[in-house]
Amino acid sequence: MRTYTTSRHGQPNVSQLHYARQGVITEEMKRVAEREQLAPELVRSEVARGRMVIPANVNHVNLDPMAIGIAAKCKINANIGNSAVTSDEDTELEKLTVATKYGADTVMDLSTGGGLDAIRSTLIKHSAVPLGTVPIYQAVQQVDKVTDLTIEGFLEVIEHQAKQGVDYMTLHAGVLLRFMPYISKRKMGIVSRGGALMAEWMMHHHQENMLYTHWDRVCAILKKYDVTVSLGDGLRPGCLADASDEAQFAELGILGELTLKCWEHGVQVMVEGPGHVPMDQIEMNMKKEQEVCHEAPFYVLGPLTTDVAPGYDHITSAIGAAIAGWHGASMLCYVTPAEHLGLPNLEDVRQGVIAYKIAAHAADIARHRKGARDWDDAMSDARWKFDWNKQFALAMDPERAKEKHDATLSHDAFKTAEFCSMCGPKFCSYKNSQDVTAAWAKYVAETGAAGGALPESILAAKDSDVHAVIAAAAANHAPGELAAQAARERQVERKAMLAQKG
Ligand code: SF4
């Protein structure tokens, strides 16, 4: 694979934002333009404006550059990582493989258990997609208690991870001491791990958020490696009752302020968002972020649209993610079926990624992004032609599609069958509809009645059974076709019976 990022080594300013502002179209921007079917100049101008980020640490050697921003296709992130209770380096590498196989555009390593450095360097080495982290997890691991954290220790961890090649980092710099009274009014307090840790430190020391007060120093480190900041939503709502409250929006205001500071430093930045939000508040939330955070890309977790479906939160949240993507979110952070219940396993990762690929693609279609619907149209053609193998190949999860089809009709003969086990040969509406279309075309050809009246026999047919209509049309105009149709049906029914008998 081609190496992009190392060409910036040794330059005094390596940030994509810096180059874009100078009018330079980098190799990374060209690659993004190619992948997005956008003009390279548009990519450059969006990066310069801060509406698009290209997370591409100069030390992430095998990265295939991608972009997050409103002009680009909607992206999805998959969170992986171990906990103190379960998982190891090999399992996390497997999760990376599964996540990227099914289409994760970025991956975040949220490990909080042991071996953080080893897991992170292995993931960076094997990942062609940008890797994100939450440095406070390692900073806290290195001290006895959260309250022992110091800004020097925190900055050391940030620089250490930046040197390793981390492409973007979530930093909870917008959780401020003066927002703490808002938390007591909530049903569920602070549900962000990073947000809760920062709040604990602030309340213990009665001091302001150390990242907020040392933000210039944070930016100076990130700029050296072109690490993109992902401004963490430490006060995101953790339930519908807390959605869109004063704590959430007070923090969002600070994230807007920090966005401007990042841009002053030439640091690329995106903003993280909620959380748990009822459907009727999602559009308002997307618009508010664009307004308050100066159109910096919005990276949203879900949001979950109901709180009552543990085990299915990839669905409750993908509904919200699709709406968020439609109304302006640039990247959707997946939620898996294990959310609120445990650490996701490989199957959870697969289901979470697919649920979010669906949400992001649905958003791309709704936003009329270039070429977004071509995929759907190709699938419709394959369905209409009963090209089952092509349907599997086009499916978002080809293996799952084939598995579902073959569960009832596994024999090779059914890969060209003009029906599936859902309706069976007699009731397959695609086939019956095709016969109606063919009969009508034949009638038009024979009578020259283009756009003309239907034969009396069809108009008189009261029975809604499509077969009656076909029979009427065929009896009048295509007796040969009717016989052929009946023979075909008998043949497929016979094949089905034989195959089922084994
Ligand atoms: S049998 Fe029913 S579900 Fe299957 S292809 Fe035909 S119309 Fe579609």
Boltz pocket constraint, residues with backbone or C-beta under 6 A from the ligand:
constraints:
  - pocket:
      binder: B
      contacts: [[A, 383], [A, 418], [A, 419], [A, 420], [A, 421], [A, 422], [A, 423], [A, 424], [A, 425], [A, 427], [A, 428], [A, 429], [A, 430], [A, 431]]
      max_distance: 6.0
